[in-house]
């Protein structure tokens, strides 16, 4: 009988620990979703700018296109890094 009570106590403690861990993870997941959503919206806006820059590149002089190309490349890299960051949180 002692072993059964001891086992029950350990199981109850484990259950309480798991409930606490679950609750903490739920909060972290909720915060991650909010953070990811905000980050996604920023990246969506940057994508619009990137698409616009890509279209403009076709209609500017060679000299201007170098600067625009560099700016577009930096923006594209920033977007890619943002996507990777979001992917890591999922």
GIZITA-V877336 format. One record per helix or strand of 2 or more residues. SS is the DSSP state (A for helix, B for strand). FROM is the first residue (numbers start at 1). LEN is the number of residues. Records with the same first field share a line. If there is no record, write none. Layout:
# GIZITA-V877336
SS=FROM-LEN, FROM-LEN
This chain:
# GIZITA-V877336
A=2-56, 62-28
